[in-house]
Amino acid sequence: MTSHLDATALAEAGPTTEGDAAWQDDVRAGVRHVRDLAELPLSPAERAAVQEAASRHKVRIPKAYLDLIDWKDPADPIRAQVIPSADELVASEGELDDPIGDHDYSPVPRLTHRHADRVLLFPTYQCAVYCRFCFRKESLTAIGRGYTREALEPALAYIAAHPEIREVILTGGDPLSLPDKALAEIRARIEAIAHVRLLRIHTRVPVALPARITPGLVAALQGRLMVTIVTHFNHPREISDAAEAACRSLRQAGFVLLNQTVLLKGVNDSVEVLEELCRELMYRLGTKPYYLHHGDLARGMAHRRTTIAEGQALAEALRARLSGICNPVYVIDLPDGGGKVPLGPCYVEARDGESWRIRGLDGEVRDYTEIAGRR
Ligand code: SF4
């Protein structure tokens, strides 16, 4: 197996299977190096900051994603997610290199075991696109390596030795930036562990490099395991025709699609934007809005973080406007391994024994008396 495989290396090697040419063109024509940013119509402020910000954290933007940017709008929500800015250079007290404690719960390299029945597995620390807000950006910069068979052996042995593990979550890095052959190999190795029931894949590829969802990639993921693909759309403008086609391919292959959105100030912190996003995810992509994440304490990201109160107000407004199937759960991923905790909305106003005061979606508070079976 070639060392440290990823989409950029593959694009340079040329097409290997049917459909590879389109996404490889997207990689080659996009931003792959800091110097490529000079070709973009950046503002003077971006131009001044880009060199330093981009040298601290990786840059990569496929052409398909660059093409979604409205360059006339300095506050464009697509641009804000991928173009380095001076604000990233300002770290605030309390921000963390490892905001959710991945490393504290890592018994072997490339694996995090925080909850008994599931593990995170990191086959690669490379991505098809590098997002400026990423909570793992310090790990992506510090570790940075792609997939090798050898690097994953201790993690696979750990999973095999822990029968309580039922779900394996491929994350990273972006697992779908790996070649089909590597994905098929990883899937087969996990599948051979009898107690594993579900394979989850966290990816931004359907958003940023949708042409990468080829028949070869889909085939590489099909086997015994239930497969759930967790996409990462943050704004309705990311839902392109190509993204729709990518999600259709994944859905038609029988994979369950869920979406996680990160709440980002200046990108999607409005009820209208989130409402449209959630509806289009469900109605157009068939991707269930799963979590709306409060911004993690990643270093240099204060300018993109809302307050929790702002997030709660948005979550409550969404609850009133959207059907249950379109509604994500607003969560905070607590530092030190506290896990994902829902932040509301909460509709219970008061309780006295079996008598409850509960606020309805119309804002009116009603009495509710419990009548439950007694032993
Ligand atoms: S694709 Fe995911 S892991 Fe990679 S930089 Fe973006 S948010 Fe982080």
Residues whose N, C-alpha, C, O or C-beta is under 5 A from the ligand:
A	BS01	SF4	C127 V129 Y130 C131 C134 G172 G173 D174 R204
